[in-house]
Amino acid sequence: MTAMPQVLVVDDDPHIRQLLVFALEKAGMTAREAEDGEAALAAVRQQAPDLVVLDINMPKLDGLEVCRQLRAMGDLPILFLSSRDDEIDRVLGIELGGDDYVTKPFSPREVTARVQAILRRARKPAAAPAAEGALSHGKLSLDPDSWVARWGDAEVALTVTEFGILRILMGGPSRVFSRDAIIDRLHGPGFAITDRTIDSHVRNLRGKFAALGAQDVVETRAGVGYRLGPCLGQPSP
């Protein structure tokens, strides 16, 4: 990642693009614009940014399809923008691999704060130990220094947020973490995202391991939160 992070702002509304570009550049980042999904994919192929701010409802290619194609290319961080206040866009967007979302109308300051938080995680936050060492539990192993997750001998491709959740759970394998506790450890205290965002990340995380026959990586404790499962390849509660 460059010293001055580059953000690609994708929205079919030029006023929103200009507003966000101004706010991001004022916060010390560089920003480019794309007016639709096709232009966004072309811009990423030409020069990959450090993060994409991606509107969901756009002509030609909507944000969800753009996200699918970006995820096929790599783990570029994505912050979704949605003009609809229903849950399906939010949940589906996160399940596809988006790192967070903001609903319109929004404050440019809020978007900038979310972007900065995602970029801090992508840079491997200073709060993490410099040499934490590998973590293992059953068939699951994590290498926080190289950000690699494995199930047995198979490497599992995780987003920054998915890796962070798994790392939190592995740090206290017998502990049940509330959603608020997970949010605090991922973003810092006072960062406002919904519990549903964490649920969606966990569901996506489970799906990736389930494809390898790992059904018991994360357990749900109803009304409380999540904890690390036995990670032996057995059905999870």
Secondary structure as the mmCIF struct_conf table of DSSP 4:
data_model
#
loop_
_struct_conf.conf_type_id
_struct_conf.id
_struct_conf.beg_label_comp_id
_struct_conf.beg_label_asym_id
_struct_conf.beg_label_seq_id
_struct_conf.end_label_comp_id
_struct_conf.end_label_asym_id
_struct_conf.end_label_seq_id
BEND BEND1 ALA A 3 MET A 4
STRN STRN1 GLN A 6 VAL A 10
BEND BEND2 ASP A 12 ASP A 12
HELX_RH_AL_P HELX_RH_AL_P1 PRO A 14 LYS A 26
TURN_TY1_P TURN_TY1_P1 ALA A 27 GLY A 28
STRN STRN2 THR A 30 ALA A 34
BEND BEND3 GLU A 35 ASP A 36
HELX_RH_AL_P HELX_RH_AL_P2 GLY A 37 GLN A 46
BEND BEND4 GLN A 47 GLN A 47
BEND BEND5 ASP A 50 ASP A 50
STRN STRN3 LEU A 51 ASP A 55
BEND BEND6 ILE A 56 ASN A 57
BEND BEND7 PRO A 59 LEU A 61
HELX_RH_AL_P HELX_RH_AL_P3 GLY A 63 MET A 73
STRN STRN4 ILE A 78 SER A 82
BEND BEND8 SER A 83 SER A 83
BEND BEND9 ASP A 86 ASP A 86
HELX_RH_AL_P HELX_RH_AL_P4 GLU A 87 GLU A 95
TURN_TY1_P TURN_TY1_P2 LEU A 96 GLY A 97
BEND BEND10 ASP A 99 ASP A 99
STRN STRN5 ASP A 100 THR A 103
BEND BEND11 LYS A 104 PRO A 105
HELX_RH_AL_P HELX_RH_AL_P5 PRO A 108 ALA A 122
TURN_TY1_P TURN_TY1_P3 ARG A 123 ARG A 123
TURN_TY1_P TURN_TY1_P4 ALA A 126 ALA A 127
BEND BEND12 ALA A 128 ALA A 128
TURN_TY1_P TURN_TY1_P5 ALA A 130 ALA A 131
STRN STRN6 LEU A 135 HIS A 137
TURN_TY1_P TURN_TY1_P6 GLY A 138 LYS A 139
STRN STRN7 LEU A 140 ASP A 143
TURN_TY1_P TURN_TY1_P7 PRO A 144 TRP A 147
STRN STRN8 VAL A 148 TRP A 151
TURN_TY1_P TURN_TY1_P8 GLY A 152 ASP A 153
STRN STRN9 ALA A 154 VAL A 156
HELX_RH_AL_P HELX_RH_AL_P6 VAL A 160 GLY A 171
BEND BEND13 GLY A 172 GLY A 172
TURN_TY1_P TURN_TY1_P9 PRO A 173 SER A 174
HELX_LH_PP_P HELX_LH_PP_P1 ARG A 175 VAL A 176
STRN STRN10 PHE A 177 SER A 178
HELX_RH_AL_P HELX_RH_AL_P7 ARG A 179 HIS A 187
TURN_TY1_P TURN_TY1_P10 PRO A 189 GLY A 190
HELX_RH_AL_P HELX_RH_AL_P8 ASP A 195 ALA A 210
TURN_TY1_P TURN_TY1_P11 ALA A 211 GLY A 213
BEND BEND14 VAL A 217 VAL A 217
STRN STRN11 VAL A 218 ARG A 221
TURN_TY1_P TURN_TY1_P12 ALA A 222 VAL A 224
STRN STRN12 GLY A 225 LEU A 228
BEND BEND15 LEU A 232 GLY A 233
HELX_LH_PP_P HELX_LH_PP_P2 GLN A 234 SER A 236
#
